[in-house]
Amino acid sequence: MATGLHPSPLPVADAVTLSTFKTLRGPRGGIVLCKAEHAERIDLGLFPGVQGSIHLHAVAAKALALHEAAQPAFADYQRRTLANARTLAATLQQQGLRLIAGGTDTHLMLVDLRPLDLDGRSAEQVLEAAGMYVNRNGLPFDERPPHIGSGIRIGTPSATSRGLGEAEMAELGRLIADTLLCRAEPQVLARVRGRVAELAAAFPARVES
């Protein structure tokens, strides 16, 4: 929304909440934006109580993240994040996995594991064993409890920040599918784990000054 690549709810919503530590790439925290007539009630609902004392280093980090979001490079990062998500989603579908809503318009996608007779917690664990980290997630009208779920949520901001592009996303999609579809085959999991390690080494997480 900050770059105009996704519709903004601000003109129509009374209040909008956002995290500062995901696609914004700032410190852990959140922001509430609202119409002027609701500001006092929201402030009173947050402090004192939900919101603790102010940490000035976190405030400064949020300010820096918002400054970066106003730069042209941030828009390029978001375009690459969306392109990566679309490629990953398309690859997962080509490999036979079902996505809720049939794809993605954002940086996230939700995989329905029910056709694989697999729950979200088990999928999370087998993917972690192969070197890939995702979140278990509930599905619409899910019959499993939230701590298990029938799906997994996959996002592309972190991988995009590390420099992975659409070619790597396509490969990751195949590796994810291989892991889930061949989860009972140790040799497949070993192969996937080795390739994931190679990709991680080729695109290391880095801190730029």
N, C-alpha and C positions, 0 to 999 in steps of 0.2 A: 504493500500500500504506500509506503514511503517513496517508492520509485515510480508509482503509477502503473505497475505491472499487474495489479490486482485491484478490483473495485474497493473503494473505501466506504465503511459503514458510518463514518462521522456525520455526513449530512442528514442521516435518517435516524440514528440511534440516540437515545438519551444519554447513554454511557457506553464507553468502549474500554476494555481492559486488554493489556498486552504484557508479555514477558519481555525482559530486557536481555535474556541470556541465550536465546535460541537463534533465530535468523538475524537478530540485531547484533549478536556476538558480543554482548557486554557482560557485566557482572550479574550474579543471580539477583533477581528482583522483579518488580512489576510496575506498571504505570496505569493509572485510571484517568481517562479523559472523559469529560462530561459537559453538558450544557450548564451555563452559569447558575440557573435556578436550582440545580441539584448539588452544587459544589459543597455547600455547608453541611448538608446531611451526610454526604459521602465522607467528608473530612471527619465528622464526629463519629461515624461508624468505624473508621480505621484507627483513629488516634484519640485518646489512649486506648489500648486494647490489642488489636490485631498488629498494628505497626509498633515496632520497638524504637529504641533510641536511634538517632541518626548517626550513621557511620560516614564520615566525610570522604574517606577514600572510595567508598562505594558510590557516593553521589558524584564524585569526580569521574569515576570510571563510566557511569551512566552518561554523563555529559559528553565524554569523549566518544562513546558509542553512538550517541545521537548526532554528534558532529560528523563522524564517519558516514552515517547514513545519509547525510546531505551532500556527499561528494559523488562525482561521476563514477568513481571506481566501485562504489557500493551498488549502483544500478547495474553495472557490468557483472558483479558477483551474483546479484539476484537473477539476472538473465541466465547465467550459467547454471545456477541452482535449479531453476525451472526446467531448463533444457535437460539437465541430468535427471531430474525427477521423471520427466516424460519418457526418456530413453529407458530408465530403469523399470518404470511401470510397463512399458510396451514389451520389454524383454521378459519380465515375469509372466505376462500373459501369453507370450509366445511359447514359454516353457510349460504352459498348462495350469498356471496358478490363477485363481479368481480374485479380482480386485473389487472391493466395494465401490459402487458408482461407475465401474467400468474403466477406471483410469484415475488420473489426477489433474487438477488445475493449479496445484500449489506445490510446495516443497515436500509434501507428505503423501503417502499412500497407505491403504489399509488392506491387508491380505486376509481373505476368508479361508481359514484352514479346515473348515468342516468337510469339504469334499475329500480331504486327505486323511480323514479320521484322526485329526491331530488337534490338540488344544494349544492355546497361546503360550502357556508356561512351558510346556514341553518343547515347543518350537524355539522359544527364546533360549532354552538351555542347550539344545543341540546346535543352534547357530553360534552360541557363545563358545562351545567346545571346538567349533571350526574357525574361531577367531573373528566372528562377526557379531556385533551387538545391536539388538533391536529391542523394542518394547512389546510385551504382551498387551493385547488391547481387546476390549469388548466390542461386539458388533451390534448393530441395531437389532433389538428384540433377542439379544443373546440369552440362551438358557443356562449358560455357565456363569458362575459368580465372577465378579470383576477381578479377583486376585488370580484367576485362571484364564478366563477369556477364551474366545474362539478365533481370535485373529492376532496378527502382529502389525505394528505400525513401523514404517520405515521412512526415514527422511534423508535428504541429500545435502543440507547446509554444511555439515562437518566435513564430509568427503570433498565437497566443492572447495571449501576453504583450504584443504590440503593440496588442491591442484588436480584432482581427478576430473577427467572429462567424460564425454559421452561414450567413448570407446571403453573406458574402464567401467563405466556404469553398466554397459551391456554385459561385460564379463562378470561383474558382480551379480547381475541378475541371474546369469547362468549358474554361478557358484551357489547362490542362495537356493535356487530351484534344485540343484543337485543335492544339496545338503538335506532339504526337506523331503525330497522324493526318494532319496537313497539313504535315509537316516539309520537304517539297520545294517549298512554295509561299511565296515571299518575302513576298508581300503579307499573308498570314495571320500570319506570324511578326512582321512589323512592327506589325500591329494588336495582337497579343498583347503585344508588348514595350511599346507605348504604354499599354495598359490596366494592365499590371503596374506601370509607373512611377507611374501615377495612384493606384493602391492604396497603394503604398509611401509616397507623399507624404501621403496621407490618414491613414495609420496609422504615423507615424514611430517609430523606436526612440527611447526616451527613458530617461534616468537620473533616478530619483526620489531625493531626499535623505531 
